[in-house]
Amino acid sequence: MPDPTTPPQDSVGGDPSGRPVGHAGARVEVVERPAPSGGTAVALLVLLAFFGLIALGIVLIALADADDAPGLGALGVLLLVVSLFVPSGVTVISPGQTKVVQLFGRYLGTIRRTGLVATVPLTTKKKVSVRVRNFETSELKVNDADGNPVNIACIVVWQVTDTARATFAVEDYEGFVKVQSESALRHVAMSHPYDDADAGERSLRGATDLVSGEIASEVAARVVIAGVEVIEARISNLAYAPEIAQAMLQRQQAGAIIAARERIVEGAVSMVEDALGRLERDGIVSLDDERRAAMVSNLLVVLCGESRATPVVNAGSLYS
């Protein structure tokens, strides 16, 4: 049991994403390296040697029976036994695949060359794909920076870059990537408001590209211990939670109506100002302050009103 007075030690196996809690902790210190291997020509020679040993062993056993020479028979049996282990070092690797090679539990290296490959006999070889993969996280319900519940999901594009870490540093690197992606997505979503961000603040809806970049960076920092590289992360679903969706929709509609009204009033005031200026500038009519105010009021009612204006013809004097 570690001494509680002893300061915690840094974990091995690369830069840790966080200090272990409650104990010093230990991580698998392993980095990918090339395994001893030969190409197709070497593999074919190994297979020829395999068949040659079988043939030689059969011949020696036959000679031993004919000449009554037990020594030759024993040698023939030994060659047959040895020949059984020779093809265990030959494997086939497809493009986009690798083989992690172990000899009696010891990591020898990773074979990245493709085709028919020969390596050390009596080794176990685990296939690890280095192709680009993607998956969509489950739809998460989180509270944004304003405390409003939102549903969010994202698509993460990733690839294994260090096969040794992916195999030995974590128990299941695929499940590890999925869990850490959801954790990073939840953390980023809680750091931003859904919309109506303050000055200098980024919202989930208004700055989707920037938020996606934050998600990709955070996921990459969490999964680097598993030898995985994140290529891209994109938000695939973003909406208010059903329990507040209707209320937020009404708020958005109210905001849109207010913005439209402000635009209409701004345009109407500009049109009234231009009309009065042209009337006075061209000397068409001269209005005192009271009549100017009345004309401004009438024009604003006509321009800002939702219903169609009904004209009224004044047959008398302007001042009657």
C-alpha positions in Angstrom: 0.0 0.0 0.0 1.5 3.4 -1.0 2.5 5.8 1.7 -0.1 8.6 1.9 2.6 11.1 2.7 4.5 10.4 -0.5 3.7 12.9 -3.2 1.9 11.4 -6.2 4.1 10.4 -9.1 3.4 11.2 -12.8 1.9 8.4 -14.8 4.0 6.7 -17.4 3.1 6.1 -21.1 3.0 9.7 -22.5 1.5 12.9 -21.3 -1.4 12.0 -19.0 -4.8 13.7 -19.6 -5.2 13.9 -15.8 -3.6 12.9 -12.5 -4.9 9.7 -11.1 -7.1 10.1 -8.1 -6.4 8.2 -4.9 -3.2 6.4 -6.0 -0.1 6.9 -7.9 -1.4 5.1 -11.0 0.4 3.4 -13.8 0.0 3.2 -17.5 1.3 0.9 -20.1 4.5 2.4 -21.6 4.5 1.2 -25.2 5.0 2.8 -28.5 4.6 1.3 -31.9 7.7 0.0 -33.7 8.2 -2.1 -36.8 8.3 -5.8 -36.3 10.9 -8.0 -38.0 9.4 -9.2 -41.2 10.1 -10.0 -44.8 8.2 -9.4 -48.0 6.5 -11.8 -50.4 9.8 -13.3 -51.6 10.9 -14.2 -48.1 7.4 -15.6 -47.3 7.6 -17.9 -50.4 11.0 -19.1 -49.4 9.6 -20.0 -45.9 6.8 -21.9 -47.5 9.2 -23.8 -49.7 11.3 -24.6 -46.7 8.1 -25.9 -45.0 7.3 -28.3 -47.8 11.0 -29.2 -48.1 11.2 -30.2 -44.4 8.0 -32.3 -44.8 9.4 -34.1 -47.8 12.8 -34.6 -46.2 11.2 -35.9 -43.0 9.1 -38.5 -45.0 12.2 -39.6 -46.9 14.2 -40.1 -43.7 11.4 -42.1 -42.1 11.1 -44.3 -45.2 14.9 -44.9 -45.3 14.8 -45.7 -41.6 12.2 -48.4 -42.2 14.2 -49.8 -45.1 17.6 -49.8 -43.5 16.4 -50.4 -40.0 18.1 -47.2 -38.8 16.1 -45.8 -35.9 18.3 -42.7 -35.8 17.1 -41.6 -39.3 13.5 -42.3 -38.2 13.9 -40.0 -35.2 15.5 -37.3 -37.3 12.6 -37.5 -39.8 10.0 -37.2 -37.0 11.9 -34.2 -35.6 11.9 -32.5 -39.0 8.2 -33.1 -39.4 7.5 -31.6 -35.9 9.7 -28.6 -36.7 7.9 -28.1 -40.0 4.6 -27.7 -38.2 5.8 -24.4 -36.7 7.4 -22.9 -39.8 4.2 -21.6 -41.5 3.1 -19.9 -38.3 5.3 -17.0 -39.2 3.6 -16.4 -42.6 0.6 -14.1 -42.7 -1.5 -12.1 -45.2 -2.2 -8.4 -44.6 -4.8 -6.5 -46.6 -4.4 -2.7 -47.4 -5.6 -0.6 -44.5 -4.8 -3.4 -42.0 -1.8 -4.1 -39.7 -0.7 -7.0 -37.5 0.5 -6.5 -34.0 3.1 -9.3 -33.3 3.7 -10.8 -29.9 6.1 -13.6 -29.0 5.1 -15.4 -25.8 3.4 -12.2 -24.6 6.2 -9.8 -25.5 5.5 -7.1 -28.0 7.8 -7.5 -31.0 6.4 -4.8 -33.2 3.8 -4.0 -35.8 3.7 -5.1 -39.5 2.3 -2.4 -41.8 3.4 -3.9 -45.1 0.7 -5.5 -47.1 0.5 -8.8 -49.0 2.1 -12.1 -48.1 4.5 -11.4 -45.2 6.9 -13.6 -43.2 7.8 -12.8 -39.6 9.1 -14.7 -36.6 7.5 -18.1 -36.1 5.5 -19.1 -33.0 4.2 -15.5 -32.7 0.6 -14.4 -32.2 -0.6 -11.7 -34.6 -3.6 -9.4 -33.8 -5.2 -7.5 -36.7 -5.7 -3.8 -36.1 -7.3 -1.6 -38.7 -5.8 1.8 -39.5 -8.6 2.8 -41.9 -10.5 6.0 -41.3 -13.7 5.3 -39.3 -16.6 7.4 -38.1 -19.5 7.0 -35.8 -22.4 9.1 -34.4 -22.7 9.6 -30.7 -26.0 9.0 -29.0 -28.3 12.0 -28.6 -27.3 13.6 -25.3 -29.5 15.8 -23.1 -27.4 18.4 -21.5 -27.8 21.9 -20.0 -26.2 24.7 -21.9 -24.4 27.6 -20.3 -27.7 29.3 -19.6 -29.2 26.2 -17.9 -31.6 25.3 -20.8 -31.8 21.6 -21.6 -30.8 20.8 -25.2 -30.4 17.6 -27.2 -27.1 17.3 -29.0 -25.2 14.7 -31.0 -22.1 14.7 -33.2 -20.2 12.6 -35.7 -16.6 11.9 -35.0 -14.1 10.8 -37.7 -11.1 9.0 -36.3 -8.2 6.7 -37.1 -5.7 4.5 -35.3 -2.2 5.9 -35.6 -0.3 4.0 -32.9 -1.4 0.3 -33.0 0.7 -0.6 -29.9 -1.1 1.9 -27.7 -4.5 0.9 -29.2 -3.8 -2.7 -28.3 -2.1 -2.5 -25.0 -2.8 0.9 -23.4 -6.6 0.6 -23.2 -8.9 -2.4 -22.8 -11.1 -1.7 -25.8 -10.0 1.3 -28.0 -13.2 1.5 -30.0 -15.4 1.7 -26.9 -12.9 4.1 -25.3 -13.2 6.5 -28.2 -17.0 6.4 -28.1 -17.2 7.0 -24.4 -14.6 9.8 -24.4 -16.3 11.4 -27.4 -19.6 11.6 -25.6 -17.9 13.0 -22.5 -16.1 15.7 -24.5 -19.4 16.6 -26.4 -21.2 17.0 -23.1 -18.4 19.2 -21.6 -18.3 21.5 -24.7 -22.1 21.8 -24.9 -22.3 22.9 -21.3 -19.8 25.6 -21.9 -21.8 27.5 -24.5 -25.4 28.9 -24.7 -27.7 27.5 -27.3 -28.2 31.0 -28.8 -28.4 34.7 -27.8 -24.8 34.7 -26.8 -23.3 37.8 -25.2 -20.6 39.9 -26.8 -17.5 37.8 -27.3 -19.3 34.6 -26.5 -20.0 31.7 -29.0 -23.3 30.0 -29.1 -24.0 26.4 -30.2 -26.3 27.5 -32.9 -24.5 30.5 -34.2 -20.9 29.3 -34.2 -21.3 25.7 -35.2 -18.0 25.4 -37.0 -16.1 26.9 -34.0 -17.9 24.6 -31.5 -17.2 21.6 -33.8 -13.5 22.5 -33.7 -13.6 22.6 -29.9 -15.2 19.2 -29.8 -12.6 17.7 -32.1 -9.8 19.2 -30.1 -11.2 17.9 -26.8 -11.9 14.5 -28.1 -8.3 14.3 -29.5 -6.8 15.2 -26.2 -8.8 12.5 -24.4 -8.1 9.6 -26.8 -4.4 10.3 -27.5 -3.5 7.7 -24.8 -5.2 5.1 -26.9 -3.1 5.9 -30.0 -6.0 7.4 -31.8 -6.1 10.6 -34.0 -9.3 12.6 -34.5 -9.7 13.9 -38.0 -12.9 15.8 -37.7 -16.0 16.2 -35.5 -19.3 17.8 -36.6 -22.5 18.5 -34.8 -25.2 16.3 -36.4 -28.2 17.1 -34.2 -28.9 20.2 -32.1 -32.3 21.2 -30.7 -34.0 22.3 -27.5 -35.3 19.5 -25.3 -39.0 18.7 -26.0 -40.1 20.0 -22.6 -39.0 23.6 -23.4 -39.0 23.5 -27.2 -42.4 25.2 -27.5 -41.6 28.0 -25.1 -38.3 28.7 -26.8 -40.0 28.7 -30.2 -42.4 31.4 -28.9 -39.4 33.4 -27.7 -37.7 33.1 -31.0 -40.9 34.2 -32.8 -41.3 37.1 -30.5 -37.7 38.2 -31.2 -38.2 37.9 -35.0 -41.4 40.0 -34.7 -39.6 42.7 -32.7 -36.7 42.8 -35.2 -39.1 43.0 -38.1 -41.0 45.9 -36.4 -37.8 47.8 -35.8 -36.9 47.4 -39.5 -40.3 48.6 -40.6 -40.3 51.7 -38.3 -36.8 52.6 -39.4 -37.8 52.4 -43.0 -41.1 54.4 -42.4 -39.3 57.2 -40.6 -36.8 57.5 -43.4 -39.6 57.6 -46.0 -41.5 60.3 -44.0 -38.4 62.4 -43.6 -37.6 62.2 -47.3 -41.2 63.1 -48.3 -41.4 66.2 -46.0 -38.0 67.3 -47.2 -38.9 67.1 -50.9 -42.2 68.9 -50.3 -40.5 71.8 -48.6 -37.5 71.8 -50.9 -39.6 71.9 -54.1 -41.9 74.5 -52.6 -45.0 72.3 -53.2 -46.6 73.1 -49.9 -45.7 75.0 -46.8 -46.7 73.4 -43.5 -46.7 74.7 -40.0 -45.6 72.6 -37.1 -49.1 71.4 -36.3 -49.8 70.2 -39.8 -46.4 68.8 -40.2 -47.0 66.6 -37.1 -50.4 65.5 -38.4 -48.8 64.5 -41.8 -46.1 62.6 -40.0 -48.6 60.8 -37.9 -50.8 59.9 -40.9 -47.8 58.6 -42.9 -46.5 56.5 -40.1 -49.9 55.0 -39.5 -50.2 54.1 -43.2 -46.6 52.8 -43.5 -46.5 50.9 -40.2 -50.0 49.5 -40.0 -50.7 45.9 -40.7 -54.1 46.4 -42.4 -54.6 48.2 -45.7 -55.2 51.9 -45.3 -58.6 53.4 -46.4 -58.2 56.8 -48.1 -60.4 59.7 -47.0 -61.0 62.6 -49.4 -61.1 66.0 -47.7 -63.4 68.2 -49.8 -63.0 71.3 -47.6 -60.2 73.4 -46.5 -57.0 71.9 -45.1 -57.6 73.9 -41.9 -61.3 73.2 -41.5 
